[in-house]
Structures are given as C-alpha cells and as structure tokens.
Amino acid sequence: MEQGSIKLALMALLSGGLVSGLALPTWAQENSLVDTAIYGAVLELAQASPTQITDVRLEETDPGLQVVLDIAEGELSAPTTAVSGDALIVEIENAVLLGDEIEQFEPAAGIAMVQVSALSGDRVQVVITGIDAVPVADVSIDAAGLTLSVVPGISQAGETNEPLRIVVTGEEDEGYNPSSASTATRTDTPLRDIPQSIQVIPQQILEDQQVTRLNDALRNAPGVNRGDVSPRLGGFESTLIRGFGANYLINGLEDNLSNTPIFDPATTERIEVLRGPASVLYGQGSTGGIVNLVTKQPLSEPFYSVTAAAGSFDFYRGALDLSGPLNNSGTVLYRFNAAAQTTESFIDFFDSQRYVLAPVLSWQISDNTNITFETEYSQITEPFEQGIPAIGTVLPNPNGDIPRDRYISEPSDTGQYESFRVGYDLQHRFSDNWQLRNAFRFTAYGISRVGVFSTSLEDDGRTLNRGVQDANFEDLIYNLDTYVVGEFATGPIQHQLVAGVNLFRRDAETVGFIREADPLDLFSPVYGRPFGDVTFRFDDRSRTDNLGLYVQDQITLTDNLKLLLGGRFDIAYQEQEDRITSTETDQQDEVFSPRVGIVYQPIPEISLYGSYTRSFQPVTGRSFNGDLFQPERGTQYELGLKADIIDRLSANLVFYDLTRTNVETADLVNPSFSIQTGEQRSRGIELNVAGEILPGWNILAGYAYTDAEITEDNTFEEDNGIANVPENAFNLWTTYQIQQGDLEGLGFGLGLFFVGDRPGDLANSFEIPSYLQTDASVFYERDRFRAGLNFRNLFDIDYFVSARGTSRVTVGDPFTVEASLSWQF
C-alpha cells in the first residue's frame, strides 16, 4: 500500500497566524471508505503516543541544505512555524527526540545556524537562522520522517519579523485573523503597517456562519450597516460604511457603480473592507469606504469539494469547487466554482433562485510572468420585496400591527438580475524589486423587472396606494488598470512605490414605464387586479468616462516609523441623454485626491497611526446661475491603534472624523433648482478584535459608535441623524472546536449582533428600534468532511432591518435553521 506524502509550502509573510493541516494519503483517498476509516483509526492510535525521532541529519545541497528527521515507525504531524528575527522556527507536536540535540553553526551558505532540540509536552523544535534574512523551507513528510529543504532568504526592504503561513493541498486557511490585505495600498502590506482602518472577513467566517448574502458577512465589520434595501434581495443589496455609501471592487477593480455585485460565497475567498475615502487608488465614489470581494484562485495541487445545504422556508443549495493543474509541469492551473440555490421566505409569495458559474485559468508563462483569465456568470430571479409601511410596524396603527409576512406587491411580480464578467490579470516581474500588473475586466449587468411598489398610506392606516414599474436596466462596464510596484532606497530610507493609470467607462441604459396599480388593503389584501394606465415613461442613456493617474509611496524611515504618501488626478466626463424629451447634458470634472498617513511602532506588537484622505463623486447639473455642480467631496481624519495581543489575536481601535461636502440641497430662492451647500458629517469610534484566543477557540468581535448627522441643509434640520445609521452597534461571533479525544472535531458557535436605534429617514420623522439578534451553530469537522447546523435569530425576535421612508420598512428574518454538508476529496 503506497504511503502518500503531504507537501506543505512555507512562505515568509510580513505578518499573520500559522495554520497547519494533515491530508489523507493518496491510498486513503483513492480506495474505499473502509480503507479510509481504517487509516483514520490507525492514525488516531499512532497519535496517541509521541512519534520517536531516531536521528537528525544535516545535508548540504546546491541551493542550501536539508534538515532530515528520521523515524523508525509511526508518522510525524504537520509542523507549525513562526519567525523571530532572521530565524525560522519549526515546531512538531506529539514527537520526542531520542538522540542528542543538534547545534551547528554555518552549515551552508546563507545559513548562520541550525538547532534541533526537545521541548516540554512532547514537542521537537527546529530553529534555522539566516545570516541576513529569514530562510525559506519546503517541508515533506513521509513514512521515513520529515525533511526540511532549506534555501537562504532574500533580504527585503523594510522587512519585519513576522510569522509564516503554511499552504496545504486545498484551501488556504487564514483563520479568523488574516495578516495582510491589498485593498488599502495595492500591495500585500501587513494590516498593522497601513495607516487606515481595514478589516478582512476571511473564508473561515463565511463557512462557519454559512453566509449566502453579502450584508450578512458585513455585519461582522463594525461601522458597516445595511442600507435601505431588503436583505432578502440578493441582486440588489445596499451597504453603508460610517454612515455613507460604499463602492464595490472585485479583485481590486471597481465593478458596478449603482448596485452591489451579485455575491455568492462559492466564488469568494475573502472580503476586505476599507473604511473611509479611497479615491486615491480607486477614483470616484467611496466616501464611506470600499468593499473588495477577493475571488477564489487556482490551486497548485488537486482539490475537489462538494457542498449541500437545506433549511427553513424550503432553502436548498448546492456548490462545487474544483481546482488543480492541467499539465504535468503545473504551469497551467484551473479553478471552477458553481452553485445553485433556491429558497422561499416568511414573506408571502416570495421565492428566489440563484445560479453562478465561475471558471478561472492561470498560466505561468515564465518564471517572471503569469496571466490569469476569469469569467463569471450569475443570475438571480426574485420579486422586488421592499417592506411594509412604518405605521403598523415601528409606529402605531389604529388597526393593529401589520402582519410581518405581508407582501405589498403582486404574486405575479418578476425580477431577473444577470451579470457576466470576463477579464484577465497579467503580472510580470522585471526584477526582484520591480513588477508590473495589467488587469482588465468587462462587466455586463442587467435587470429586467415588473414590480409593484408602494407610494403612500391613506389616513385610515390600511389602504396602501401603489404603482407598478415595468423596466429594463443595463450597465456595460470597462475597467483597465495598469501599475508598477517598485522597491528602492534613497540612502537609509526604503521606498515601495506604486504608480499607475486607470481607464474606466460605464454605459448605462434605463427604459420603461410606470402604471397605476389598485390600492391594497394591508389587513385584508386582494391581489390580481389588472394594472391601470401608464402615468410616466422613461428612456435614458448615460456614459461615464474616467481617466485616473495615481502614485503612492510607502516610505520606511526607520524600522518602526513608516510614512504613506499618495495622490491621484482624475478627469471624469459624464454625458446623459433623455430620449423622451430629446435633451442631452454633459459635464467634465478634474479632481485631485490626496492621502497622507504615518505609522509609529514603539514595539513590534503595537502600531499607532494617523491619516488624512479625500474622495470625490461627480455631480451632474447646474445651479440657477448656470454654474456646473462641483463634485461631492469626502474628507477624513483618522487616528488608530493596532495591536497584536497574543500570537494569533489582534485588536484595532480607531477614532475618525469624516465630512461629506458639496451635497445637493434645495435652493430656497429658486425652488426649481438645487445648490451645493449641504454638508453631512460622521464621527466615531470603532473597536475590532479578531483571532484565536486558545487552540480551537476563535473570536471576531467589534463595537462601533457612529455620530452621523446633517450639519448643513436647506431641507432638513441640522443635527438630524443620517437614515439607517445606528449610534451604537456591536457584533460578536465565537466558535470553539474540541481539539482531541473522542469528540475531536466537534465545535460550537455563538453570535450576538446588536444594532441600536436609528433614524428611518433624513427628516427623522420616525425611528427604527434597536434589536439584539442571537445566532448559534453546531458543527463537526474531521479530515475532509464537515457537517453543520446554523441557527439564526435563535429567540425568534421581531426586528426591523432598515427603512426607505415611511412607506417602506424592512422586516428582519424570523428563526431559521440551516443544515450543511461538505466533502473534500
């Protein structure tokens, strides 16, 4: 019977936790379940007593050396790693060293010392110290023992002493505390070196919570709130960050400007949330921040996974994930993700179907050049559910409470959301210090909808006036981004430079009409009456072109003092055509957006930072005097503290002041016109804690205090709160998984999500009450199998998610249960 090997690649990162895993050997994967069960029993028995390392050998090789740990019988577990200074530390659990401890100086070029020693608790430690950089090692485990193939590391500018990450066959497990993100700087920079608040929601969270909707994932990020759209609309979500709208990226390229991308966890590796203005790298918009969806990429080793789920309200879901090499040399890799989902709801007549297909192909053209081609097709079919009036939900109604399952549209409502994306990402390394990225994506996004909507509620509290929209919306988006990343020094000062150019075009069309619809009795509804006459038609076309030139320099003044300087110049052109009235307008804006930040690290575990950054959003129109409207501007000042509490547990504390200016408001002298004297401001505090407290015990928790208000306006009172933004909110999600014994692999999860009182509209005419939602989970993971039960709204509380004026208040989901099974092979 063949003994397979487990190949783990150790890669030095600037920061992060450590993950190790043990895959089934080849013979166990290819034979029957009986063989697999026998192997599992043998493995468990072998792990009951420590494996004996009988000999340690150091063998010099051409690039470096090999550290060989021989065993007589049994099998060594996959190691964990850490970095201290220029030393790579490899620790092996459940092992004892029979021979003498080893300490050898300069065993190979670039290696200062190798130490092998026994630790308490049946552990063996290997320390490999480089002369001027952390060594890089490839680890292989087989029946004969463990071999570390070591090569000297390359000293990098601004290098810091950070842990390593282990990549195992299959998905890369970052745990709850990923160490780096590219959204804030376009470089793989450690989070603690970024002078702006950024949070990563890793794949482990998406799996543990069984997330299927984007805003369900974003509730794990303090300061991020749902907008005014129902959470059940997968094709039309809405997100607020620090009280203002967010932009959405996919792999660092801006996607749809007017709607969220269709999100599906089957294609998503992680979600990066950058809080605050981000125009310096991404152009127009982004006053509140950026949500970047990082998609799953091809893997170098074969990986196959199937997932099935079922739950309340006839929820059914299946997903497939396939990856691996397509040729013997491993230069061509693929990834294919697919998912199908159907569900009903507690809302009458609501049902939804979702499909996604996402093939990815990666080609390593040479040692220095790689290109990745990505395509994704997504479709969602669902009615446009939009909530029920405030009177009868959050406000008293003489007829009583409106049933929370009431559907105010028609059973015949239809809505189809489709998106198609295709693009490439070319990366070329000119040298160790300079590289180029050239990425392009085309997105076609379309909505076809016939939906009844509410307009007003009569004084009797039960008669809801309605209209019906029959419309088609189409967006065609072209995004080309090219930039270089270079590292160089000016004397003792190290630089990491990013400079690039971005070309963006969006063509949008909106065609349709609005008809009269019969009123609906909210307490005794009658559906199916014919629609009335057409009251309004629209046929609009618009084009948005944007040219952006940007540069950014991450400067390492000393090992513990870093400076970030950046700026972007945009030329934004917009033209609009109303085909009904045969009128055209156009406008061009030229805007500069700066960013300045500084990071000071008194000790390696603590980062103190401050930053200043701006954003812009073009506004089309003219004042009474004929002056073109200026772009809206967002200006943020931020102070923060980032700390590594223990090895794999980090905390962030942030204070910010964010102001939105040039907001349109009514012209009181000329009522048919608007002027740009409006201003809104958000000030707040955010605290986030993420990571592993003890082995098997993970936590993700946060608190946000948000004071978002109108500071200047001609329509609304000053000091009015921003709609749907709570002053206080906190989130807690924690899981514990038993690490050993008969119940090893069994885990439990608990979630608490509190959202405070918040205004239902800018007039502050009513308030949405606070709520505390409790979620829980039970799961079991062993080898490549996972089964789970997720309970949402465990105590079945009545709560309201958001509002869009007094006629549309969205009801939260009741108690639901979802069971899921997944298998990797």
CORLIN-V666447 format. One record per backbone hydrogen bond with DSSP energy under -0.5 kcal/mol. NH is the residue of the N-H (numbers start at 1). CO is the residue of the C=O. Records with the same first field share a line. If there is no record, write none. Layout:
NH = CO, CO
//
This chain:
4 = 2
6 = 141
7 = 5
8 = 6, 139
9 = 167
10 = 8, 137
11 = 9, 165
13 = 163
17 = 177
27 = 2
28 = 25
29 = 25
30 = 26
31 = 27
36 = 32
37 = 33
38 = 34
39 = 35
40 = 36
41 = 37
42 = 38
43 = 39
44 = 40
45 = 41
46 = 42
47 = 43
48 = 44, 45
49 = 45, 46
51 = 94
53 = 51, 96
54 = 52, 70
55 = 70
57 = 68
59 = 57, 66
60 = 58
61 = 64
65 = 150
66 = 59
67 = 148
68 = 57, 66
69 = 67, 146
70 = 55, 68
71 = 144
72 = 52
77 = 93
80 = 91
82 = 89
84 = 87
87 = 84
88 = 128
89 = 82, 87
90 = 88, 126
91 = 80
92 = 124
93 = 91
94 = 122
95 = 122
96 = 51
98 = 53, 96
99 = 53
102 = 116
104 = 114
106 = 112
108 = 111
111 = 108
112 = 110, 129
113 = 129
114 = 104
115 = 127
116 = 102
117 = 125
119 = 123
123 = 119
124 = 92
125 = 117
126 = 90
127 = 115
128 = 88, 126
129 = 113, 127
130 = 86
131 = 110
135 = 86
136 = 151
138 = 149
139 = 8
140 = 147
141 = 6
142 = 145
145 = 142
146 = 69
147 = 140
148 = 67
149 = 138, 147
150 = 65, 148
151 = 136
152 = 63
155 = 153
159 = 156
162 = 160
165 = 11
167 = 9
168 = 166
173 = 171
174 = 172
177 = 174
181 = 189
186 = 182
189 = 181, 187
191 = 179
193 = 190
194 = 191
195 = 193
196 = 194
199 = 273
201 = 199, 271
202 = 200
203 = 269
205 = 202
206 = 202
207 = 203
208 = 204
209 = 205
210 = 206
211 = 206
216 = 213
217 = 213, 214
218 = 214
219 = 215
220 = 217
221 = 218
222 = 220
224 = 221
225 = 240
227 = 238
233 = 230
234 = 232
236 = 233
240 = 225
241 = 244
242 = 223
244 = 241
246 = 239
247 = 289
249 = 291
250 = 253
251 = 293
253 = 250
255 = 248
260 = 237
263 = 234, 261
267 = 264
268 = 265
269 = 267, 294
270 = 294
271 = 201
272 = 292
273 = 199
274 = 272, 290
275 = 197, 273
276 = 288
278 = 286
279 = 614
281 = 278
282 = 278
283 = 279
285 = 616
288 = 245
289 = 245
290 = 274
291 = 247
292 = 272, 290
293 = 249, 291
294 = 270, 292
295 = 293
296 = 267
299 = 334
303 = 323
305 = 321
306 = 823
307 = 319
308 = 821
309 = 317
310 = 819
311 = 315
312 = 817
315 = 311
316 = 314, 342
317 = 309
318 = 340
319 = 307
320 = 338
321 = 305
322 = 336
323 = 303
324 = 334
326 = 332
327 = 332
330 = 327
333 = 331, 362
334 = 324
335 = 360
336 = 322
337 = 358
338 = 320
339 = 356
340 = 318
341 = 354
342 = 316
343 = 352
344 = 313
345 = 350
348 = 405
350 = 347
351 = 349
352 = 343
353 = 381
354 = 341
355 = 379
356 = 339
357 = 377
358 = 337
360 = 335
361 = 373
362 = 333
363 = 371
364 = 331
365 = 363, 369
366 = 369
370 = 427
371 = 363
372 = 425
373 = 361
374 = 423
375 = 359
376 = 421
377 = 357
378 = 419
379 = 355
380 = 417
381 = 353
382 = 380, 415
383 = 351
385 = 383
388 = 809
390 = 806
392 = 390, 395
393 = 390
394 = 390
395 = 390
400 = 397
402 = 392
406 = 403
408 = 406
413 = 410
414 = 450
416 = 448
417 = 380
418 = 446
419 = 378
420 = 444
421 = 376
422 = 442
423 = 374
424 = 440
425 = 372
426 = 438
427 = 370
428 = 436
429 = 368
430 = 428, 434
431 = 434
435 = 485
436 = 428
437 = 483
438 = 426
439 = 481
440 = 424
441 = 479
442 = 422
443 = 477
444 = 420
445 = 443, 475
446 = 418
447 = 473
448 = 416
449 = 471
450 = 414
451 = 469
453 = 467
455 = 465
456 = 465
458 = 463
461 = 458
464 = 462, 520
465 = 456, 463
466 = 517
467 = 453
468 = 515
469 = 451
470 = 513
471 = 449, 469
472 = 511
473 = 447
474 = 509
475 = 445
476 = 507
477 = 443
478 = 505
479 = 441
480 = 503
481 = 439
482 = 501
483 = 437
484 = 499
485 = 435
486 = 497
487 = 433
488 = 495
490 = 493
491 = 489
493 = 490
494 = 556
495 = 488
496 = 554
497 = 486
498 = 552
499 = 484
500 = 550
501 = 482
502 = 548
503 = 480
504 = 546
505 = 478
506 = 544
507 = 476
508 = 506, 542
509 = 474
510 = 540
511 = 472
512 = 538
513 = 470
514 = 536
515 = 468
516 = 533
517 = 466
520 = 464
522 = 462, 520
524 = 521
532 = 516
535 = 514
536 = 514
538 = 512
540 = 510
541 = 577
542 = 508
543 = 575
544 = 506
545 = 573
546 = 504
547 = 571
548 = 502, 546
549 = 569
550 = 500
551 = 567
552 = 498
553 = 565
554 = 496
555 = 553, 563
556 = 494, 554
557 = 555, 561
558 = 561
561 = 558
562 = 599
563 = 555
564 = 597
565 = 553
566 = 595
567 = 551
568 = 593
569 = 549
570 = 591
571 = 547
572 = 570, 589
573 = 545, 571
574 = 587
575 = 543
576 = 585
577 = 541
578 = 583
579 = 539, 577
580 = 539
582 = 578
583 = 578
585 = 576
587 = 574
589 = 572
591 = 570
593 = 568
595 = 566
596 = 612
597 = 564
598 = 610
599 = 562
600 = 608
601 = 560
602 = 600
606 = 603
607 = 642
608 = 600
609 = 640
610 = 598
611 = 638
612 = 596
613 = 636
614 = 594
615 = 634
617 = 632
623 = 627
626 = 623
629 = 621
632 = 617
633 = 661
634 = 615
635 = 659
636 = 613
637 = 657
638 = 611
639 = 655
640 = 609
641 = 653
642 = 607
643 = 651
644 = 605
645 = 643, 649
646 = 649
649 = 646
650 = 690
651 = 643
652 = 688
653 = 641
654 = 686
655 = 639
656 = 684
657 = 637
658 = 682
659 = 635
660 = 680
661 = 633, 659
663 = 678
665 = 675
667 = 673
668 = 666
673 = 670
675 = 665
677 = 675
678 = 663
679 = 712
680 = 660
681 = 709
682 = 658
683 = 707
684 = 656
685 = 705
686 = 654
687 = 703
688 = 652
689 = 701
690 = 650
691 = 699
692 = 648
693 = 691, 697
694 = 697
697 = 694
698 = 696, 735
699 = 691
700 = 733
701 = 689
702 = 731
703 = 687
704 = 729
705 = 685
706 = 704, 727
707 = 683, 705
708 = 706
709 = 681, 707
710 = 720
711 = 679
712 = 679
719 = 710
720 = 717
722 = 708
724 = 759
725 = 722
726 = 724
727 = 757
729 = 704
730 = 754
731 = 702
732 = 752
733 = 700
734 = 750
735 = 698
736 = 748
737 = 696
738 = 746
744 = 741
745 = 738
746 = 743
747 = 779
748 = 736
749 = 777
750 = 734
751 = 775
752 = 732
753 = 773
754 = 730
755 = 771
756 = 728
758 = 768
760 = 766
764 = 761
768 = 758
769 = 767
771 = 755
773 = 753
775 = 751
776 = 791
777 = 749
778 = 789
779 = 747
780 = 787
781 = 745
782 = 785
785 = 782
786 = 822
787 = 780
788 = 820
789 = 778
790 = 818
791 = 776
792 = 790, 816
794 = 774
796 = 793
799 = 797
801 = 810
802 = 810
804 = 805, 808
805 = 760
808 = 805
809 = 388
810 = 802
812 = 799
816 = 792
818 = 790
819 = 310
820 = 788
821 = 308
822 = 786
823 = 306
824 = 784
825 = 304
//
